[in-house]
Amino acid sequence: MSQAEPLDPLLTAQQWREAGRDVAIATVIETWGSAPRPAGSHLVIDSDGNFEGSVSGGCVEGAVIAEALDVIGSGQAKMLDFGVADETAWQVGLSCGGSIRVYVERLA
Protein backbone atom coordinates (compact mmCIF):
# COMPACT_ATOMS: atom_id res chain seq x y z
CA MET A 1 0.00 0.00 0.00
CA SER A 2 1.44 3.36 -0.98
CA GLN A 3 1.27 6.30 1.41
CA ALA A 4 -1.23 8.04 -0.87
CA GLU A 5 -3.86 5.35 -0.25
CA PRO A 6 -6.26 5.95 2.63
CA LEU A 7 -6.24 3.58 5.56
CA ASP A 8 -9.07 1.08 6.01
CA PRO A 9 -11.48 2.75 8.48
CA LEU A 10 -11.88 -0.54 10.35
CA LEU A 11 -8.13 -0.75 10.91
CA THR A 12 -8.16 2.87 12.03
CA ALA A 13 -10.95 2.06 14.50
CA GLN A 14 -8.89 -0.79 15.91
CA GLN A 15 -5.78 1.39 16.23
CA TRP A 16 -7.71 4.18 17.90
CA ARG A 17 -9.32 1.77 20.40
CA GLU A 18 -5.93 0.23 21.17
CA ALA A 19 -4.65 3.76 21.85
CA GLY A 20 -7.45 4.24 24.40
CA ARG A 21 -9.68 6.49 22.32
CA ASP A 22 -13.48 6.33 22.49
CA VAL A 23 -14.69 5.36 19.03
CA ALA A 24 -17.91 4.98 17.08
CA ILE A 25 -18.32 3.40 13.68
CA ALA A 26 -20.97 4.32 11.14
CA THR A 27 -21.89 1.76 8.48
CA VAL A 28 -24.06 2.25 5.40
CA ILE A 29 -26.52 -0.63 5.64
CA GLU A 30 -28.90 0.27 2.83
CA THR A 31 -29.07 2.59 -0.17
CA TRP A 32 -31.76 3.42 -2.69
CA GLY A 33 -31.40 5.42 -5.89
CA SER A 34 -28.52 7.82 -6.18
CA ALA A 35 -26.21 7.36 -3.19
CA PRO A 36 -22.55 8.43 -3.07
CA ARG A 37 -21.28 5.36 -1.17
CA PRO A 38 -22.39 1.71 -1.38
CA ALA A 39 -23.76 -0.41 1.44
CA GLY A 40 -20.91 -1.61 3.64
CA SER A 41 -19.04 1.71 3.57
CA HIS A 42 -17.64 2.81 6.93
CA LEU A 43 -16.85 6.03 8.75
CA VAL A 44 -14.99 5.85 12.05
CA ILE A 45 -15.21 8.75 14.50
CA ASP A 46 -13.47 9.40 17.83
CA SER A 47 -14.71 11.48 20.76
CA ASP A 48 -12.64 14.49 19.62
CA GLY A 49 -14.44 14.52 16.26
CA ASN A 50 -11.56 13.03 14.26
CA PHE A 51 -12.82 10.78 11.48
CA GLU A 52 -11.71 8.55 8.66
CA GLY A 53 -13.61 6.88 5.86
CA SER A 54 -16.90 7.94 4.30
CA VAL A 55 -20.58 7.03 4.36
CA SER A 56 -21.84 9.73 2.03
CA GLY A 57 -20.60 13.26 1.62
CA GLY A 58 -21.49 16.83 2.32
CA CYS A 59 -23.97 17.52 5.06
CA VAL A 60 -24.91 13.86 5.52
CA GLU A 61 -21.38 13.10 6.68
CA GLY A 62 -21.47 16.06 9.08
CA ALA A 63 -24.80 14.90 10.51
CA VAL A 64 -23.46 11.34 10.94
CA ILE A 65 -20.38 12.65 12.77
CA ALA A 66 -22.57 14.72 15.11
CA GLU A 67 -24.79 11.70 15.83
CA ALA A 68 -21.69 9.52 16.37
CA LEU A 69 -20.48 11.90 19.06
CA ASP A 70 -23.85 11.45 20.82
CA VAL A 71 -23.51 7.67 20.46
CA ILE A 72 -20.02 7.76 21.99
CA GLY A 73 -21.38 9.77 24.93
CA SER A 74 -24.51 7.70 25.54
CA GLY A 75 -23.38 4.25 24.42
CA GLN A 76 -26.74 3.89 22.64
CA ALA A 77 -26.56 2.86 18.97
CA LYS A 78 -28.64 4.78 16.42
CA MET A 79 -30.18 4.07 13.03
CA LEU A 80 -30.09 7.14 10.79
CA ASP A 81 -32.12 7.64 7.62
CA PHE A 82 -31.41 10.31 5.01
CA GLY A 83 -33.30 10.63 1.78
CA VAL A 84 -35.97 12.01 -0.48
CA ALA A 85 -38.82 11.15 1.89
CA ASP A 86 -37.05 13.11 4.63
CA GLU A 87 -38.02 16.79 4.65
CA THR A 88 -34.34 17.61 5.20
CA ALA A 89 -33.23 15.81 2.02
CA TRP A 90 -32.37 19.05 0.21
CA GLN A 91 -30.39 20.30 3.20
CA VAL A 92 -28.28 17.15 3.51
CA GLY A 93 -27.42 16.89 -0.16
CA LEU A 94 -29.64 14.01 -1.33
CA SER A 95 -31.90 16.15 -3.47
CA CYS A 96 -30.90 14.06 -6.52
CA GLY A 97 -33.27 11.30 -5.46
CA GLY A 98 -31.27 8.91 -3.29
CA SER A 99 -31.56 7.70 0.26
CA ILE A 100 -29.27 5.95 2.69
CA ARG A 101 -29.61 4.20 6.02
CA VAL A 102 -26.63 4.36 8.37
CA TYR A 103 -26.13 2.40 11.60
CA VAL A 104 -23.92 4.09 14.21
CA GLU A 105 -22.54 2.18 17.19
CA ARG A 106 -19.92 2.73 19.85
CA LEU A 107 -17.04 0.26 19.83
CA ALA A 108 -16.36 -1.36 23.19
Secondary structure as the mmCIF struct_conf table of DSSP 4:
data_model
#
loop_
_struct_conf.conf_type_id
_struct_conf.id
_struct_conf.beg_label_comp_id
_struct_conf.beg_label_asym_id
_struct_conf.beg_label_seq_id
_struct_conf.end_label_comp_id
_struct_conf.end_label_asym_id
_struct_conf.end_label_seq_id
TURN_TY1_P TURN_TY1_P1 GLN A 3 ALA A 4
BEND BEND1 GLU A 5 GLU A 5
HELX_LH_PP_P HELX_LH_PP_P1 PRO A 6 ASP A 8
HELX_RH_AL_P HELX_RH_AL_P1 PRO A 9 GLU A 18
TURN_TY1_P TURN_TY1_P2 ALA A 19 GLY A 20
STRN STRN1 VAL A 23 TRP A 32
BEND BEND2 GLY A 33 SER A 34
BEND BEND3 PRO A 36 ARG A 37
TURN_TY1_P TURN_TY1_P3 ALA A 39 GLY A 40
STRN STRN2 HIS A 42 ASP A 46
TURN_TY1_P TURN_TY1_P4 SER A 47 ASP A 48
BEND BEND4 GLY A 49 GLY A 49
STRN STRN3 PHE A 51 GLY A 53
BEND BEND5 VAL A 55 SER A 56
HELX_RH_AL_P HELX_RH_AL_P2 GLY A 58 SER A 74
STRN STRN4 LYS A 78 GLY A 83
TURN_TY1_P TURN_TY1_P5 VAL A 84 ALA A 85
BEND BEND6 ASP A 86 ASP A 86
TURN_TY1_P TURN_TY1_P6 GLU A 87 THR A 88
HELX_RH_AL_P HELX_RH_AL_P3 ALA A 89 VAL A 92
TURN_TY1_P TURN_TY1_P7 GLY A 93 GLY A 93
TURN_TY1_P TURN_TY1_P8 SER A 95 GLY A 97
STRN STRN5 SER A 99 LEU A 107
#
